[in-house]
Amino acid sequence: MPGNNLLVIGKIVSVHGLKGDLKVFSYADSPETIIDAFGNARSSGKEVYLQNAKGDITPYTPTSIRPLKNVLLIRLEGIDDRNGASLVVGYQLLIDQSDLPTPAEDEWYWEDLIGLTVFLADGTTLGQLDRIIPTSGVDVLVIKRGDTEYLVPADEDTIVEIDPEAGRLVINPVEGLLDLYEN
C-alpha cells in the first residue's frame, strides 16, 4: 500500500471509448513528465493510485498511457469497460514520487512548494502556500494567513524567488491585488 510519498499528478475528467480508457487532465507542465513517471511505474511493476473525494486511495496497475490533444489517455488493469471507467471520473491520479523524474534546475514539483512561507519582495511575511490551483492558463497560488486566503498568479512577473531548502517563496504581486483581501 502507498507510503507518504504520493503525489497528485492529474485528475480523471472523463472516459474515452468503450474499453475503459480514462481521460486525465495533467497537473504537470509537460505531459512527458507524467508519461515518463507512468512508464517507470509500469516497467518496475509498481502501482499508481486513484483517490476519491473522501480521500480513499486504491492501487491500480498501469497498462498504457498516451497523449490525446490536451489530456492523457490512460488504461488501468481492472478497469475494462466504459461503465467501470465512469465510476472513477473525478478521482485524482497519484503516483509515488520516486517514479517521477528529477526536476531540472529551477523546476519543482508542487508538493515541494506547499507549506513554504511566502514573503513579499520588501521582506514582509504574507503567509503560507496552502495549495496551487491548476488552470488552463496561469496557475494560481493560494496563500493562507489566518482565515484569509490570497489568490496570486503563479507567473514569472509575480514570482521573484523560490527556495524550498530555505522554506521560502518571494512574490511581487501587481499593485493593489492584495488590497482586495483586506477588510
N, C-alpha and C positions, 0 to 999 in steps of 0.2 A: 504494500500500500504506500501512498506517497508520503514523503517527508515534508520538511518545511521549505524545500527549495523549489516549490512550484510557482510558475509564473503564468499569468493570464496572457495569452498571445493572440486571442481573437474571440469573436462571437459568432455563433451559428445563427445566420439570418434567414435561411430558408432551405428548402430541399431542391434537388435538381434531378430530374429523370425519375425512373421507376426502380432503380437498383440500390437506392439508399445513399446516394451521394449527398453530401452536405455542403451548402454554400457558407463559407466562413469569411467574415469581414476581418481583415488582418489589422492588428494594432501596431504592427511593425512598419517602419518607414519603407522597407523594401520587402516585397513578397518572398524574395530569395532567402531572407533570414528564417522565415517560418518553413519554407520548403527544405532548407538545409537541416533545421532542427528536427523536422518531421522525419526526414530521411535518416538522420542519426539515430533517432529513437527506433525506427523500423529496422534498420540494419543491426542494431545492437540488441534487438529483442525486447526493448523497453516499451512501456506503455505511454499513451497520452491520456489525458483525463478530461472529463466533462463535468462541469459544476452547474447545478440547477440554482434557482433563485433562493432556495432555502440554505444553500451552502453545501449540500451533499455532493460528494465527489465520487465519480465512478470511473474506473480504469477501462481503457479500450486498447486493443492492439491496432495500430495503424496499418492500412494495406495500400493506400495510394493517395497521392496529392498532385494537383496540377493547377496552374493559374487559369482563370476564365474572366476576361475583362477586368473589373475592379475587385473581384473576390477570388478566393481559392476554393477549389472543389476537393473535398477530402472524402475518403471512404474508410470506415472503421469496421473491424471484424465484429459480427454480431448485429450490425445494423444493415439488413439485407434488402430492405424494400422501402418504398416511399412512406408507408404507414409508420414503420419504425423510425425513420428519419424525422418525420414530422413531430414525433414525441420529444425530440431534443432541440427543436428550434427555440432560440432564445438563451440556450445554455452558453456558458463561457468555455473556451478551449484552453486547457492548461498543459504545460509541458515542464519537465524537470529542467531546471536552469543549466545543469551540466550538459544537456543536449544542445544548448544554444551555442553558436559560435562566439568567440571572444569579441566584444565590440572593438571597433577601430579606435584609434586615439581620438579623443574629444567626442566620443559617442558613448551613450549609456543606455541601459535598459531602464524603463520607467521604474521598475521595482527598486533600482539602486538610488532613485531620486526621492521616492516617497519618504517623508519624515525629515527631509532636510530643513534646516532653519532658513527662512527666506529673509534677505536683507534688501533694503533699498540701496541705490547707488551711493547715497550720502551716509550709509552705515546704520541707519535706523532699522531695527528689527520689525518686520511686518508680521511674521507668524511661521507656521509650519506648512510644508507642502503636503496636503492631505491626499490628493489624487490628481489624475490627469484625465481630462475628458477628450476622447478622440473625436475629431470632426473630419469632414472631407476636405477641409482647408487647413487652417492653423489650429493645432490642438490647444486646449485651454488648461492652464494651471489653476487648481483650486487650492487656495491658501487660506488656512484657518487661523484665526486669533480669537480665542474665546468662542463666543457664539456667532462671530462674524465670519462669513466666507467671502473672500475676494476672488473674482474670476479674472484672470490675466492671460492674454495671448502668449503662447509659447513660441514666439518668433525671434528672429535674430536682432530685431530692433529693440526688443524688450529684455531679453536675457543677456546680462553682462558677463556673468561668470558662473560656472558650475564646478563645484569642488566637493564631490562625495566624501573624499577622505577627510576633509575638514568639516563635513556636515553642513555645508553652506551653499546657498543659491542666491546670487545677486541679480536683482532686476531693476530696470529703469522704465517703468510704465509711462505711457503717454500722459501728458499733463491733464489732470482732472479726473482720470479714471478711478483712482482710489477714493476720491471725494464722493463718488456715487454711493459708497458703502458707509459713509459716516453719518451719524444721526444728527 
